[in-house]
Amino acid sequence: MQAENTHKTLIRKYIHNDCTPAELESIKELMKLPQAQRLFDEVLNESWSGFEAELDLDQPRLNHKLQEFYNRLQKDETEQAQVETSKSFFEKRTYLRFAAVLAAAILSLGTYGLLQLKKTPASEQLAIHEIANPMGQQSRIVLPDSSEVFLGAGSKLKFPERFTSKTREISLEGEAFFQVTKNPHKPFIIHTGTVQTKVLGTSFRIEAFRGLPLTVSVATGKVRVDDYKGVEVHSLAVLLPGQRVSYDSGKARQGTVDVEEVKGWKDGRLVFRGASLREITNTLERWYNVKFDYGDSGKSKEKISVLLQASVPLAKIMKVLSVTGHFKYKIDTNHVRIH
């Protein structure tokens, strides 16, 4: 059992292109074992966590990539045979047989997922809609598949006029709450920079402002979050209701969240737990299109917990916030100064 766990750890590192030269040699030796294919299959099942296999990739490009993969393995085997002349025919065939297993690993983990973003021929290109909310404005958007997006202030959403491929792909800058129409045959993918959030039908919230941590919080269903860098894919999390992941500076941190808080955001229910006053006022700047400044910069670092209902006028919000945070303030049109 211990040996199998060691083998699986090595396979995971190989799939994520994270092996040392010595470990690559160990992979070659592992391929000779009769249980190797079973170990690869089990690792793939663990990594995919119940999502459907990526059978909907661009087939011509995929065939080309797979042929390159086979060619590389055959070339490596030929070079190795020239050095190790005593290698048996059975060993060579075993190595080439695992080309199919490793290719399946690449497919199941989405290494070639970025092929889905390639443009269609000019004659088939669809119009791309872009909706950008200014500060102080939120909007509800119904997508071509009837999915709903509650787009936050200072946020931008791009999506095609129709979902014609085998995936439903959109891009987001900022924050939004999604209620995705279930379709197990057509995964829904949100692109936020290099990160992809993939679902089949669920509701969740994404915060993806530039310069700030990316956060995905799930209300219903299952969500998978991956970071694509070049041809490498790094799984960040597979989330269930009441779970969230925050990704910043290459590090992913998972935690829990109240489902009602996730759902309530679209209605202006803002919950802050141990947040700095600066973080809270930054959020209010987007929701109300105002600017905050501080007479005492140290005040902005103080942390508080508070529930705010952003559907009411700013004056009422500030009364609640000032009592909780123990400060005085002055509102002058679209400017708020905290003393």
VEXDREN-2710 file (C-alpha; in Angstrom, 1 decimal):
% VEXDREN-2710
k/r/px/py/pz
1/MET/0.0/0.0/0.0
2/GLN/2.8/2.4/0.9
3/ALA/4.5/1.6/-2.5
4/GLU/1.3/2.4/-4.3
5/ASN/0.9/5.7/-2.6
6/THR/4.5/6.5/-3.5
7/HIS/3.8/5.6/-7.2
8/LYS/0.7/7.7/-7.2
9/THR/2.6/10.7/-5.9
10/LEU/5.1/10.3/-8.6
11/ILE/2.4/10.0/-11.3
12/ARG/0.7/13.2/-10.0
13/LYS/4.0/15.1/-10.3
14/TYR/4.6/13.8/-13.8
15/ILE/1.1/14.9/-14.9
16/HIS/1.7/18.4/-13.6
17/ASN/5.1/18.5/-15.3
18/ASP/6.9/18.8/-11.9
19/CYS/9.3/15.8/-12.0
20/THR/13.0/16.0/-11.5
21/PRO/15.3/14.2/-14.0
22/ALA/15.7/11.4/-11.5
23/GLU/11.9/11.1/-11.0
24/LEU/11.4/11.0/-14.8
25/GLU/13.7/7.9/-14.9
26/SER/11.5/6.4/-12.1
27/ILE/8.4/7.1/-14.2
28/LYS/10.0/5.0/-17.0
29/GLU/10.6/2.2/-14.6
30/LEU/7.1/2.5/-13.2
31/MET/5.6/2.0/-16.7
32/LYS/7.1/-1.5/-16.8
33/LEU/5.0/-2.6/-13.9
34/PRO/1.8/-4.6/-14.6
35/GLN/-0.2/-2.4/-12.2
36/ALA/0.9/0.9/-13.8
37/GLN/-2.2/1.5/-16.0
38/ARG/-4.5/0.9/-13.0
39/LEU/-2.5/3.4/-10.9
40/PHE/-2.7/6.0/-13.7
41/ASP/-6.5/5.5/-14.0
42/GLU/-7.0/5.9/-10.2
43/VAL/-5.0/9.1/-10.2
44/LEU/-7.1/10.5/-13.1
45/ASN/-10.3/9.7/-11.2
46/GLU/-9.0/11.5/-8.1
47/SER/-8.0/14.5/-10.1
48/TRP/-11.2/14.9/-12.0
49/SER/-13.4/14.6/-8.9
50/GLY/-16.5/13.5/-10.7
51/PHE/-16.6/16.0/-13.6
52/GLU/-17.1/14.6/-17.1
53/ALA/-14.0/13.9/-19.2
54/GLU/-12.9/16.6/-21.7
55/LEU/-14.4/14.9/-24.8
56/ASP/-15.5/18.2/-26.3
57/LEU/-12.1/19.7/-27.4
58/ASP/-11.4/21.0/-30.8
59/GLN/-10.9/17.6/-32.5
60/PRO/-8.5/18.5/-35.4
61/ARG/-6.2/20.4/-33.1
62/LEU/-6.5/17.7/-30.5
63/ASN/-5.5/15.0/-33.0
64/HIS/-2.5/17.0/-34.0
65/LYS/-1.4/17.5/-30.3
66/LEU/-1.9/13.8/-29.6
67/GLN/0.1/12.8/-32.6
68/GLU/2.9/15.1/-31.4
69/PHE/2.7/13.4/-28.1
70/TYR/3.0/9.9/-29.6
71/ASN/5.9/11.0/-31.8
72/ARG/7.8/12.3/-28.8
73/LEU/7.4/9.1/-26.9
74/GLN/8.5/7.1/-30.0
75/LYS/11.5/9.3/-30.5
76/ASP/12.5/9.0/-26.8
77/GLU/12.1/5.2/-27.1
78/THR/14.2/5.0/-30.2
79/GLU/17.0/7.1/-28.7
80/GLN/16.9/5.0/-25.5
81/ALA/17.1/1.7/-27.6
82/GLN/20.3/3.0/-29.3
83/VAL/21.9/3.3/-25.9
84/GLU/20.3/0.2/-24.2
85/THR/20.7/-2.4/-26.9
86/SER/19.8/-5.1/-24.5
87/LYS/16.4/-3.8/-23.9
88/SER/13.8/-6.5/-24.8
89/PHE/11.0/-6.1/-27.3
90/PHE/8.4/-6.5/-24.5
91/GLU/9.8/-3.6/-22.5
92/LYS/9.7/-1.3/-25.6
93/ARG/6.1/-2.2/-26.4
94/THR/5.2/-1.6/-22.7
95/TYR/6.7/2.0/-22.8
96/LEU/4.8/2.9/-26.1
97/ARG/1.6/1.3/-24.7
98/PHE/1.6/3.9/-21.9
99/ALA/1.5/6.7/-24.5
100/ALA/-2.2/6.2/-24.5
101/VAL/-2.5/6.4/-20.7
102/LEU/-0.4/9.5/-20.5
103/ALA/-2.3/11.2/-23.3
104/ALA/-5.5/10.4/-21.4
105/ALA/-4.0/12.0/-18.3
106/ILE/-3.4/15.1/-20.3
107/LEU/-6.9/15.2/-21.6
108/SER/-8.7/14.5/-18.3
109/LEU/-6.7/17.2/-16.5
110/GLY/-7.5/19.8/-19.1
111/THR/-3.9/20.4/-20.2
112/TYR/-5.2/21.2/-23.7
113/GLY/-8.3/23.0/-22.3
114/LEU/-7.0/26.3/-23.7
115/LEU/-7.7/24.9/-27.2
116/GLN/-11.3/25.6/-26.5
117/LEU/-10.6/29.3/-26.6
118/LYS/-9.2/29.2/-30.2
119/LYS/-11.2/31.4/-32.6
120/THR/-13.6/29.8/-35.0
121/PRO/-13.2/30.5/-38.7
122/ALA/-14.1/34.0/-39.7
123/SER/-17.3/32.9/-41.4
124/GLU/-18.4/31.3/-38.1
125/GLN/-17.4/33.9/-35.6
126/LEU/-20.2/35.1/-33.4
127/ALA/-20.7/38.6/-32.0
128/ILE/-19.3/39.1/-28.5
129/HIS/-21.4/41.1/-26.1
130/GLU/-19.6/43.2/-23.5
131/ILE/-21.4/44.7/-20.5
132/ALA/-19.4/47.0/-18.2
133/ASN/-21.0/48.4/-15.1
134/PRO/-19.7/51.8/-13.9
135/MET/-19.2/52.4/-10.2
136/GLY/-22.5/52.6/-8.3
137/GLN/-24.4/50.4/-10.8
138/GLN/-25.3/46.7/-10.7
139/SER/-27.1/44.7/-13.4
140/ARG/-28.8/41.4/-14.0
141/ILE/-27.9/39.7/-17.3
142/VAL/-29.6/36.7/-18.9
143/LEU/-27.2/34.7/-21.0
144/PRO/-28.2/32.8/-24.2
145/ASP/-28.7/29.5/-22.2
146/SER/-31.0/31.3/-19.7
147/SER/-28.3/31.4/-17.0
148/GLU/-28.4/34.5/-14.9
149/VAL/-25.5/36.8/-13.9
150/PHE/-25.8/39.5/-11.3
151/LEU/-22.9/41.7/-12.2
152/GLY/-21.4/44.0/-9.6
153/ALA/-20.4/47.6/-9.8
154/GLY/-17.1/48.4/-11.5
155/SER/-17.3/44.9/-13.2
156/LYS/-17.2/43.7/-16.8
157/LEU/-18.7/40.6/-18.5
158/LYS/-18.1/39.2/-22.0
159/PHE/-20.1/36.5/-23.6
160/PRO/-21.1/35.3/-27.2
161/GLU/-24.5/35.9/-28.7
162/ARG/-25.0/32.1/-28.8
163/PHE/-23.2/29.2/-27.2
164/THR/-22.6/27.1/-30.3
165/SER/-19.7/24.9/-29.1
166/LYS/-19.8/22.0/-26.6
167/THR/-18.9/24.4/-23.8
168/ARG/-20.4/27.7/-22.6
169/GLU/-17.6/30.1/-22.0
170/ILE/-17.6/33.7/-20.8
171/SER/-15.1/36.0/-19.2
172/LEU/-15.4/38.2/-16.1
173/GLU/-13.5/41.1/-14.6
174/GLY/-14.7/42.2/-11.2
175/GLU/-17.4/40.4/-9.2
176/ALA/-20.7/38.6/-10.0
177/PHE/-23.1/36.0/-8.7
178/PHE/-24.0/33.2/-11.2
179/GLN/-27.1/31.1/-11.4
180/VAL/-26.2/28.6/-14.1
181/THR/-28.7/26.6/-16.0
182/LYS/-27.9/22.9/-15.7
183/ASN/-26.6/21.2/-18.8
184/PRO/-24.4/18.1/-18.1
185/HIS/-23.4/17.9/-21.8
186/LYS/-22.2/21.5/-22.0
187/PRO/-20.0/22.7/-19.1
188/PHE/-20.1/26.4/-18.2
189/ILE/-16.7/28.0/-17.9
190/ILE/-15.8/31.5/-16.5
191/HIS/-12.4/32.9/-17.4
192/THR/-10.8/35.3/-15.0
193/GLY/-7.3/35.9/-16.1
194/THR/-5.5/32.5/-16.2
195/VAL/-8.0/31.0/-13.8
196/GLN/-11.0/29.0/-15.0
197/THR/-14.1/28.2/-13.0
198/LYS/-16.0/25.3/-14.4
199/VAL/-19.5/24.1/-13.5
200/LEU/-22.3/22.0/-14.9
201/GLY/-25.2/23.8/-13.2
202/THR/-25.0/25.6/-9.9
203/SER/-25.0/29.0/-8.2
204/PHE/-21.9/30.8/-6.9
205/ARG/-20.1/34.1/-6.5
206/ILE/-16.7/35.2/-8.0
207/GLU/-14.6/38.1/-6.9
208/ALA/-11.9/38.8/-9.5
209/PHE/-10.7/42.4/-9.3
210/ARG/-7.2/43.2/-10.6
211/GLY/-4.6/43.4/-7.8
212/LEU/-6.9/41.6/-5.3
213/PRO/-7.2/38.0/-4.4
214/LEU/-9.5/35.9/-6.6
215/THR/-12.3/34.3/-4.5
216/VAL/-14.9/31.7/-5.5
217/SER/-17.8/31.0/-3.1
218/VAL/-20.4/28.3/-3.7
219/ALA/-24.0/28.4/-2.8
220/THR/-25.3/25.3/-4.6
221/GLY/-23.8/22.5/-6.8
222/LYS/-20.2/21.7/-7.5
223/VAL/-17.5/24.0/-8.9
224/ARG/-14.0/23.3/-10.1
225/VAL/-11.3/26.0/-10.1
226/ASP/-8.1/25.6/-12.1
227/ASP/-5.2/27.9/-13.0
228/TYR/-3.9/27.6/-16.6
229/LYS/-0.4/28.8/-17.3
230/GLY/0.8/27.9/-20.8
231/VAL/0.2/24.2/-21.2
232/GLU/0.3/23.5/-17.5
233/VAL/-2.9/23.3/-15.4
234/HIS/-2.9/23.5/-11.6
235/SER/-6.0/22.4/-9.8
236/LEU/-6.9/25.0/-7.1
237/ALA/-10.1/23.4/-5.6
238/VAL/-13.2/21.4/-6.2
239/LEU/-15.9/23.2/-4.1
240/LEU/-19.3/22.1/-2.7
241/PRO/-22.0/24.3/-1.1
242/GLY/-20.7/26.4/1.8
243/GLN/-17.1/26.2/0.6
244/ARG/-14.8/28.9/-0.9
245/VAL/-11.3/29.2/-2.3
246/SER/-9.1/32.4/-2.3
247/TYR/-6.2/32.5/-4.7
248/ASP/-3.4/35.1/-4.4
249/SER/0.3/35.2/-5.3
250/GLY/0.2/31.6/-6.5
251/LYS/-1.3/30.2/-3.3
252/ALA/-4.8/28.8/-2.9
253/ARG/-6.6/28.8/0.5
254/GLN/-9.8/27.0/1.1
255/GLY/-12.4/27.8/3.8
256/THR/-16.1/27.8/4.6
257/VAL/-18.7/30.4/4.0
258/ASP/-22.4/30.8/4.9
259/VAL/-24.5/29.8/1.9
260/GLU/-27.1/32.6/2.6
261/GLU/-24.3/35.2/2.6
262/VAL/-23.3/34.0/-0.9
263/LYS/-26.8/34.2/-2.2
264/GLY/-27.6/37.5/-0.4
265/TRP/-24.8/39.4/-2.1
266/LYS/-26.9/39.8/-5.3
267/ASP/-29.5/41.6/-3.2
268/GLY/-27.0/44.0/-1.6
269/ARG/-26.4/42.0/1.6
270/LEU/-22.8/42.7/2.4
271/VAL/-21.3/40.6/5.3
272/PHE/-17.8/41.5/6.6
273/ARG/-16.1/39.3/9.2
274/GLY/-13.0/40.7/10.7
275/ALA/-12.4/43.0/7.7
276/SER/-10.4/46.2/7.9
277/LEU/-12.3/49.4/7.6
278/ARG/-10.4/50.1/4.4
279/GLU/-11.6/46.9/2.9
280/ILE/-15.2/47.8/3.8
281/THR/-15.1/51.3/2.4
282/ASN/-13.4/50.0/-0.8
283/THR/-16.5/47.9/-1.3
284/LEU/-18.8/50.8/-0.6
285/GLU/-16.9/52.9/-3.1
286/ARG/-17.9/50.5/-5.8
287/TRP/-21.5/50.1/-4.7
288/TYR/-22.2/53.8/-4.1
289/ASN/-19.7/55.5/-6.5
290/VAL/-18.2/57.6/-3.7
291/LYS/-14.6/58.2/-2.4
292/PHE/-13.5/57.7/1.1
293/ASP/-10.5/59.3/2.9
294/TYR/-9.3/59.1/6.4
295/GLY/-8.2/61.8/8.8
296/ASP/-6.2/59.1/10.6
297/SER/-4.7/56.5/8.4
298/GLY/-4.5/54.1/11.4
299/LYS/-8.3/54.0/11.6
300/SER/-8.5/52.4/8.2
301/LYS/-6.6/49.4/9.5
302/GLU/-9.0/48.6/12.3
303/LYS/-10.9/45.4/11.8
304/ILE/-14.6/45.0/12.5
305/SER/-17.5/42.7/11.7
306/VAL/-20.7/44.1/10.4
307/LEU/-23.7/43.3/8.2
308/LEU/-24.7/46.1/5.7
309/GLN/-27.7/46.3/3.4
310/ALA/-26.4/48.1/0.3
311/SER/-29.9/48.6/-1.1
312/VAL/-30.5/51.6/1.3
313/PRO/-29.1/55.1/0.9
314/LEU/-25.4/55.7/1.8
315/ALA/-26.4/57.9/4.8
316/LYS/-28.1/55.0/6.5
317/ILE/-25.1/52.7/5.7
318/MET/-22.7/55.2/7.3
319/LYS/-24.8/55.4/10.5
320/VAL/-24.6/51.7/11.0
321/LEU/-20.9/51.5/10.1
322/SER/-19.9/54.5/12.3
323/VAL/-21.6/53.0/15.4
324/THR/-19.9/49.6/14.8
325/GLY/-16.5/51.1/14.0
326/HIS/-16.6/53.9/16.6
327/PHE/-15.8/56.9/14.4
328/LYS/-17.3/60.1/13.1
329/TYR/-17.8/61.0/9.4
330/LYS/-18.9/63.7/7.0
331/ILE/-20.6/63.1/3.7
332/ASP/-20.1/65.8/1.0
333/THR/-21.9/64.7/-2.2
334/ASN/-19.9/61.8/-3.5
335/HIS/-17.1/62.1/-0.9
336/VAL/-16.9/60.7/2.6
337/ARG/-14.3/61.7/5.2
338/ILE/-13.8/59.5/8.2
339/HIS/-12.4/61.1/11.4
END
